[in-house]
Amino acid sequence: MQLLLYDEPRETSMVELASLLDLSPTAVGGQLRRSSARLIEDVLLDDDRE
């Protein structure tokens, strides 16, 4: 299954994704924001260490 949440135009909505995961759209959105922030922070910190 391919979830295209980040494609433009989006092919999957937050509501659809939340339904698939049996979570609320708010919970899914929060998790995506936290995960994205963590990923960006890890990449930037890795660049600073080189």
Steps between C-alpha positions, in 0.01 A plus 500: 500500500636838403383800703562820310447755777792721393432498125348804332213468450456272798360160418443408866338725757586519869152364575557199272840432653361532852222257416749244367707532819192503727608835646354848503613744230639719780715215632630418152578865427684540828703186442593610148607844627711352781656242268581762237655729761709214639620401153596857408678549832694174460609592147610849603686372806676237287616773260639705791708207625691448175 
